Amino acid sequence: MLRALAVDDEQPSLEELLYLLNADPRVSNAEGASDATEALRRINRALESGPGGPEAIDVVFLDIHMPGLDGLDLARLLTGFANPPLVVFVTAHEGFAVQAFDLKAVDYVLKPVRRERLAEAVRRAAQFRDATPLIPVHEPDPDHISVELGGVTRFVAVEDITHVEAHGDYARLHTPQGSHLVRIPLSTLEERWRSRGFVRIHRRHLVALRHIGELRLDAGTVSVLVGPVELQVSRRHARELRDLLLRRTTS
C-alpha cells in the first residue's frame, strides 16, 4: 500500500486528486499540501520518521506551476536527499516532460486527470517502490544479464527481452514473463546491445527488432507493436527504424 502526498496550489485540483488517490485500493493514505514549501516540510517529517514510520511518504504527486517554489524546484531538492519519495508530476503543461524525467520522475500525468491514467501512475509507483534494483555484478556471458529480486540473483536471457524503458539511471527490462529493474542507464544498454538487434526508438525506449510485430503510421505519428504493447517512435528515430525493418525483411 502506497502512502501519498499530493501537492497543488489550486484547491479544486488538489481535492480531485486526493479523491482519486484515496479511491485507489493500492493507496493506504493520501494527504495534500497547497504549495511546495508546505510539501517540503511534510517530506522532511516523513524522512525523519523513516521508511516504516507513521509519517512516511512513498510517492509525491506534484504539480509544476505553483507560486514561489515550483514543482521542478522541489523535485530538484529531493534528488539531494538520501532516500527521497518517488515523484509523479501532475500538470496541465506538456512542455516539461523532458526535465521531469531527467529528475527521475516515475510518471508524467496531464490534466485534466483521468481516473484510468492516474491508476497507471499509481501502478508504476508501486512497482518501482517494490522493485529491488540491481547492484552491478560481473555478467556470466554476453547472452544474459543478471538481476536481483528479493535477494536472489537471476540471469535473464537477452533474447527474451522485448524492450527496455528508461528510469533515470535505471532501466526496466521487459520480457513476456515480467519486468526487471536494473541499475544501468539506457544509453549503456543501447551501446552494449546494438549488435544484438536492439534499436533506440525514443528517448525512453530501446526495442529488440525481432520482437516488433507491427509498424503503425497514424496521422503522421509512428508506433510499433511489441507483443501486446504499443510504443511511440520519435520523429528523430522513425526513419532509421523503418530502414532497419526493411533491411531485416528483405535480407
Order of alpha helices (4+ residues) and beta strands (2+ residues): beta-alpha-beta-alpha-beta-alpha-beta-alpha-beta-alpha-beta-beta-beta-beta-beta-alpha-beta-beta-beta-beta-beta-alpha
